[in-house]
């Protein structure tokens, strides 16, 4: 998730400084390209051609840029969601990366079993399923909380998946 964290912080900086690049992000060619890149990462990840770390990060970044480009023109100027949600995504992903993923090799046996339990319990909500949900929610700007919620579930589920992968390699 480090690239997603950086992308979220870059987007936040662009928004807060009212950078002249922002109107280019709203062009249909830009956000459609970002959505296509997200779909390519999703297909590469679900077909096991890309590692979990790569496709989760690439997919989340591409969705973030597609979300901003597609949704921003549909909302009033100064809408707070575009300055709040990128910061939220950066904080959430950083917490998952530094609090769970990077510490997973040092988890004790009980913690490892808890993650395996959650993996079993959450097995129906695979990262691929949640990524598809994120793409669907990307097309629903009238439900302004759908994308942030779906992205939250995707980031958390991806972090759990990465932790299990790291624990299983030990």
Steps between C-alpha positions, in 0.01 A plus 500: 500500500790747496420625150134545596604698807724721287227546238249601765741752647586638156132542418444672834788738433370579151153572637614711794734714289244531217767383259443590133527127414162425663283585195695246294405230749135567421539426129310196387808352335688516832243341727400242241868403464528471877190280512643282221829467688304400812317233301831370361647475851183322615520247216874450555448444872201271475669290233806472730732666246587776749596464864249615759713795607536629144144466383342627822718811492459563127127443509447733796711776343324481165158503670597804706591700191194380309278589797630855520488558125151358452330625815650848546308670214173354631526671841497864600824695523666462837324174582680371811504136398784560254726648764401259779484155338852498348643579846279229651618248239865589568455462876308173468751346261794619712342349811444170320853501355693598810266358762429161347680410179852602605455349847348171388832306512520581873144396588471246777321170449163627632508800266585277206207274584273803530602612151439150367156503663419835339632369168263204525213721615564757226566247225179587318608863473817444300711798391385435142134518604557818696700650213208433266274668757733802503468526121122477520489766773723721286209529257256612773583863581144564622589274795797704612603265782492182292849536353676595827331213684582246229860626488523471879386137488743432215799650685421311821441170320817547296698560818362180654586309182858635501543411869391142438735475200791620713410273793470197271848566357655483848 
